[in-house]
Every structure is written in C-alpha cells, then in structure tokens.
Amino acid sequence: MTGQSALTAERKRELRAAAAAARSKLPESQRNALSSLVCRHAAERLAGEEAKTLLAYVPFRSELDTRPLIAGAWAEGCTLLLPRVIQATGMMSLHPVHSWKELVPGAFGILEPAADSADRQDRLPRPDVIFVPGLAFDRRGGRLGYGRGYYDRLRATLDTEATLQEKDPLWIGLAFGCQVVEEVPMDDHDAYMDLLITEDGVMDCRRERQHGI
C-alpha cells in the first residue's frame, strides 16, 4: 500500500466511525419519519425513470428504512431484486423477491433471499435502477460503504456482462441528510453514484461532478 493509499484508508476509517455514530444518534421516530420522506422522493424519481426492474436493500441496524420503497415497488408491479451475499466468493447474487416471507437472516444477520439454484446464475439480472446503502456520501456522488466491496464487485460484474444494447443502471445512494459530508475520500477503483436522495430531495451527482471540473 502506497503512502497515499494508506492515508485514504485511514481517512475512510475515521469517517466510517463518525458517520455511523451520527446516524445511530438519530432517534428511531426521526429515522422512521425521514426514511418515509426519502422513500417518497425515490418513488417519485422512479416514476419519472419508468424503471421496471430495481435492486434495493433490506435495512440493517440504523440504516435508512427502505421497506416503504420496496412495498411501493411491489404495489406498482415492478420487478424487485434483493441481493444475497455469497461470503465464500465475496460476491452478491440478485434474486426477484415478491414478499417479505421469502427472506431469511443471512450474512451479518441481514434479511436476504433464501439460498436456491439462482446462486448458479449464468448472468446476473440487470436492474434499471440500483439503490445503494452507505455510511456517508458527498454531493458529487462519492460513497463510503462498509469496506467489504460488495457493491464495487457487483458494479464491475454488471459492467463486464453488459451488451451494447443495454442501458447502464442508474446508481442511487439513499441517505439521511446527516450522512452527507463535504467530501468522501475515494480510491481510483471507487465508483460514484449517479443520484443521491435524502429527505431534502434528489441531488444529481453527475451534474455536480461536471460543475466541479
């Protein structure tokens, strides 16, 4: 690890601790209210994108509660994908889910689709929209995850498997306003979000990056 890489890694560790503490300090009632508002903004954006297949995540601990968004996607007839962590490979498989009854506690205690033959997918389902959790985000779309790299590997796999006819998924970070920081330290391999949605609305991170050039 080079000196710059070591410095970035240390900055990430410090920011993870601070961001996790800030998020956990939110009272549960406030987290629920803010989550509902963020999910409402996300649903409105989905309607504008005419997304038919979306990848979401089931919340864990103090994460923003995506359950209203998931339930709304089912009600609208969208194909709802949820990830299942395959710890042996460090990858995620994506599974269509139609109800909460199809989920079981999986890696790290997070609810996920039960193991089935879909783990032997020849090709991952390709979502139109991907909602991503994180500890901290910045307005340019920088994201600080939990350090395990699951979404980075998922993105690389989807990019590798893409055909010329397929549109790139829209990557959207979901967060409370207190998780938005001035700058997330990014390595060269770290990917940026296209949009960031908080209780204050939708930020177009692509536009922010263009203006920052």
Secondary structure, DSSP 8 states (H G I E B T S, - for coil): --HHHHHHHHHHHHHHHHHHHHHHTS-HHHHHHHHHHHHHHHHHHHHHHT-SEEE-----TTS---HHHHHHHHHTT-EEEEEEEETTTTEEEEEE--SGGGEEE-GGG-EEE---GGGG-SS----SEEEE--SEE-TT--EE--SS-HHHHHHHHHHHH--TTS---EEEEE--GGGB-S-----TT----SEEEETTEEEEHHHHHHHH-
